Amino acid sequence: MDQVLFVQTGTGIDVHGQNITKAATRAVENAIWYNSMPGIEKMLPEQKLENMKVTVKLTLPLDREKLDTAKIKGAIPYGTVDVDLTEGGMATSSGIILEDKNDDNDLMYIVNAAIEVGY
C-alpha cells in the first residue's frame, strides 16, 4: 500500500468454542461496522472502489493455523484485501466449560484488529 487513508480498530471475542476465526471476524466487523467513508472514492486512483487496498492486521493469541483467512477477507466489502497476523490478543478463562457451546476448555479468545484502508 502506497498511501494509508484510514485506520479502523476493533476487538472481537469468542467466549465459548475456542474459534479463532469467529473472534477475528468479530474484530474486523467491530472495526468497520461503525464507520462510513463517504469521500473514499474521490481519494482513490481513478476514483474507483476497486482500486482500494485494505490491510487487515490481526493479533491472535492461539490457533493461528486454524484461522480461515478467506472468511476474514470476505468481511471486507470492497478492495483488494491482505491479512497480516501477529501474536497478541488474549486467551483467558471464561470461568466455565459449556459442552453445548463446543468448548474444549474454559478459554475465551480475544482478537484485536487494525484495518488500514488506502491505495
C-alpha positions, 0 to 999 in steps of 0.5 A: 500500500502506497498511501494509508487513508484510514485506520479502523480498530476493533476487538472481537471475542469468542467466549465459548468454542475456542474459534479463532476465526469467529473472534477475528471476524468479530474484530474486523466487523467491530472495526468497520461496522461503525464507520462510513467513508463517504469521500473514499472514492474521490481519494482513490486512483481513478476514483474507483472502489476497486482500486482500494487496498485494505490491510487487515492486521490481526493479533491472535493469541492461539490457533493461528493455523486454524484461522480461515483467512478467506472468511476474514477477507470476505468481511471486507466489502470492497478492495483488494484485501491482505491479512497480516497476523501477529501474536497478541490478543488474549486467551483467558478463562471464561470461568466455565466449560459449556459442552453445548457451546463446543468448548474444549476448555474454559478459554475465551479468545480475544482478537484485536484488529487494525484495518488500514484502508488506502491505495 
